[in-house]
C-alpha cells in the first residue's frame, strides 16, 4: 500500500525520516511543502501532528491504522481533512485487511469490511461462525495471507491453519488448501455488516469467576465526556487476585474526572464485576518505538482500592 499502490497509480511517494515522524512541526512542513494528498500514520502520530498546532488540510486523505482509532481523535481529524479512513490488519496478512470510511466520531469506530480478495471470519471455540452481534475470534483468509513465519514451524502451525471455508471440494487435502490466519483479536458484526474490533483475546480475563472483555470496559469509559482516551488492564495482586485498573487521559481543557464520578458513570453501563478497582489519570500513555501503547510500562496502582466516594457513612446498627 505505502509504496506500490501510489507508484503504479502515477503518484509520488514521500517517506518521512524517523526524526520528522517524531516532530509534529516537521510533519506539518512536509505536508505543506510536498503538497501531500494522502498520509498514513498511527493514532499516536496524528496526535503528535495535532498537538503541534496543525489546523488541517482540505485535500488530505487521512489513513489511520496500527492501533485502535479513539473516537475523540476521529472527531478532531474529521473537520481537518477531506476523508478519514480507519484501517485494520496484521503484518501477517500484508498489513491491511479491512477499511472503513469514518463519518462520525460518536461511539466505537468500526474497522469496516474486508478489502478485495480478502475474507473475514468470526469463529467460536469450535471454529463455527458466530451470529451477528456475538463476539468471535477474528480469522483472515484471502490473497494477503502470508505463508508463515520464517524458521518458526511451531508458531506457523499455531497461527496459519487450513481454510476450511474456502470454496471447492471439501475432500481436498488440507495441505493443499489456502490458509487462514488466526489474528488473536476479538470482534463482532454490527447489523449493517461492519466489524467492531474488541481487542485481543489475551485481553480477556477472569475476575472473580466472570469472564471479562477489557475492550468492553474501555469502550464504556470512553463514553464519559471528560475522557479523551483510556486503557484498562488486569493486574495480579500478591494474593493472586486479578484486579482491574483503568488509565485515563482527560479531554483537553476539561477537569480530570474523579474515580467516584467514573464509577457512578459506569454503574448503568457495566455489571459490578467489570468496574475497575482503580482509575489512574495520566497525561499520556507510554509508547513502544512504533507508537503503540506499551501496556507493560503503565504505572502500578496503589495497594489499596480507590475510595468509592468522599462521604463516610457510619453503620446504622449492629
N, C-alpha and C positions, 0 to 999 in steps of 0.2 A: 504493500500500500504506500509506504513512505517514499520509495524510490522508483519502482517500476511503473506504477499507475500514472504518476504525473508525467514521466518521460514518454511513455507510449501515447499519452494524450496531447503531447506537444507543449507541456508546461515545463517550467524551470523549477529545480529543487534547490532550496537554500537550507543548509544544515547549520543550526546554531551551535556554536562552540560550547564546551562544558561551562566555561566562565559566563558566557552570555545566558545560558539556560538557568544560571543561578542568580541572575541580575535582572530584576524587573525593568529597570531603566534601559538597559541594553536591549532587552527584548522589544521594548517599545520602539527603540530606534530602528531595529531590524525590520519590524512590521511596516514602519513608515518608509524607510529608505529603499527597501527591496520590493515595495508595493505588493506585499503578501496578500493573497486572497483566500488561502486555506492554511490553517495551522493546527497541528495535532500535538496535544500535551496532556499530562496528568492533571487531576484536580489541583494538586499542590502547585504546579507551575502556573495554572490560571490564577490561583490566589496570589501568587508572587507578582504576577503582572498587574492584577487589580490593586494590590497593596502599594504599588509604585505610583499610583495615580492615573493609570490608563483609563481613558474615557470611552474607548471602543473604536470600532472601525466598521463603517456601514456596509462595506462589501466583503467582510470577512466571514468565511465559513469556519465555525469552531468545531473541532473534533476532540472529544474528551473521553479518555479511557485509561486503563491501567489500574483503576480503583473506582469505588462507588462514587457517583456524582451526587453530592449533597444537594437537597432542594434549595438551600439558601444561595449556593453558588450558581445554580441554574437561574434563579431569579435575578441575580446580579448580572449574569452574562447575556441573558436574552435581549435586553434593550440595547446592548452594546455590539451586536453582531448581526449578520444577515440571517444565518441559520445556526442552530446548535444541535449537534448530534452526540448522543451517548452511545459508546461502543463497548462491547464486551467480547472477551475471548482470551484463552490462554495461549502461550507461545506454542504449545504442542499442537494447536490447530491453525498454525500460521497466523497467529495473533488475533485477528478479529473474526468473530463468528456470527454475532448479531449486532444490529444497529437500530437506533430509534431516534427520530427527529423530535426533539423536546419542544413542546409548545407552551408549557406551563411549569412553574416551579412549585406547584401545590402537591403535597403528598410525595410518596416514594416515586422515584424516577424509574421508569421502565427501561429494560435493556432491549426491548423491541422484539424483532423477529429475525430468523436466520437469514443470512445473505445468500446469494445464489450458490447452488451446488453444495449446500450445507443443510444438514438435518439436525434438529434438536429433539432429544427425548428426555422426559421427566419420568423416572422409574422408581418403584419402591424396592424394598429389600429382596423381592423375588423377581426382579427385572421385569415387572409388569407396569405398563404405563398408568400413571395416576390420573384421576379426573381433574377437570378444570377447578381451580381453587385449592386443590390439595398440594401439600409440599412434597416434592420429589427430588431425587438426586439427578443432577444435570449431566447428560451424556451428549457428546457431539460426534456426528458422522459426516461423511462427505469428502470432497476433494481436498480440503485443507488439512485433514488429519495426517500427522507425521507417521513414520513407520516405527517409531520407538525411540528409546534413549540409547545413546552411543555407549557401548560396553557396559550396559546395565540390563541384562536379560531379566533379572528378578523384578526390577521396577517396571520394565516394559510389559511383562506378563500381568502385572497387577493393574496397570493403568490402561493398556491398549488391549481391548478384547474383541473377539469376532462380532461383527454387526449382524445379529440375528434378525434384524428388521429389514435388512437390505432386500430389495426385490430380487426375485429369481427362485430357483429350485431350493426348497428347504432341505433337500438331501445333500446339498453341496458340502464338500469337505470344509470344516471350519477354518483350516489353514489357508484355504483359497478365498475366504470371504474378506470383504473390506473390513476395516477396523472402526470401532467406536472408541472414543477417548473418554475415560471417566474423570471428570474435572475435579471432583471432590467438593463441588459447590451445590447449594440448595436453591431451588426456585419454585415458583408456582405460576400457572397460567391465569391471566385475567380473563374475564368473559369475552373481551374483544380479540383474544388470541395473542396478545402481547405478553411478554415474560417479565416477572419481577424477581430480581436476584435477592436471595435472603442470606447470603454469607456462606461460609464454609461449613461442611458437615462436621468438621472438627471444632467448630464453634458451638456445637450442640452439646449441652452439658446437662447433668442431673443435679437438681437442687432438692434436697430432702425427698428424694424418690420421684420427683417430677422431671420430665424431660423438657428442657428449656431451649428455645431458639434465641440466641443472643441478638440476631438480626431483628427479631420482632420487638425486643426491648429497645434497641437503638432507634427503630422506626417510630415507636411511641414517644420516646423522649424528644425526638426531632420535631415533633408536632408542637412542642412548647414554644411560644412566640419569642422567648428570650434566649433560646438555644440555637446557635448557628450550626454547630456540628457536635457529634458525640460518638463515643466508643464505649462499649460495655464488654468487660472480660470477667471470667470466673477465676478467682484466686483461692488456692487451697490454704486453709489455716493450719497452724501446728497440730490441731486436733484431728485434721483430716477432713474437715467440713469444707465444702465449696461455698464461697461467698461471692456474690455479685458486686462488682464495682463499676460505676458509670463515670466516665470522664467527659466533661462538657466544656465547650468553648462558647461563651456568651455572644449574642448578637452585638455587633459594633454599635456603640452609643447607648446600650441598654445595661442596666444593673444586673449583675450575675444573680441568677435565681438561687434562693436558699434551698437546702436539702428538703426542708419541710414542705416548701412550695412545690418542688418537683414531685415529692411523694404524693401530695394531695392531687396533683395533676394526673398522675399515673393511676390513681385508685380506680376510676371508672374504665380505664383502658386495659389494664392488665390484672390478672389474679395476684394475690398477695405474694405467692412464692416467686413471682417474676420481678418483684420490686427490688432494686439494688439495695444492699446494706449500706453502701457508701456512695455519695455523689462528690466528685472532686472537680473543682473548677480550674481550668488551665487556660493559659494564653495561647498555647499552640501545642500540637501533638509532636512527639519525637518522630523522626522520619528515617527511613532506610536511605542508602545512597541513591536509589532510583525514585525517591519521592513518595513511597508508600508509608502508611502509618506503621511504626515499629511498636507493636503491642508489647513486646518483651521489655521495652525500655520505659514503659509507663510507670510512674512512681507508685510505690506501695501505699496502701491506705493505712490509717491508724489502726491500732489493735482492737479498738472498741467500735461498736456501731455508731453511725451518726445519730445525734439526738433527733427524735421524731417530732419534736416541737419545742417551743420556748417556754411553755407553761407547764409547771409541775402540779399535778392534781393528786392530793393525798387520797388513800382508800377511804371509802365511806364507812366501812365496817370491817369486822374480822374476816 
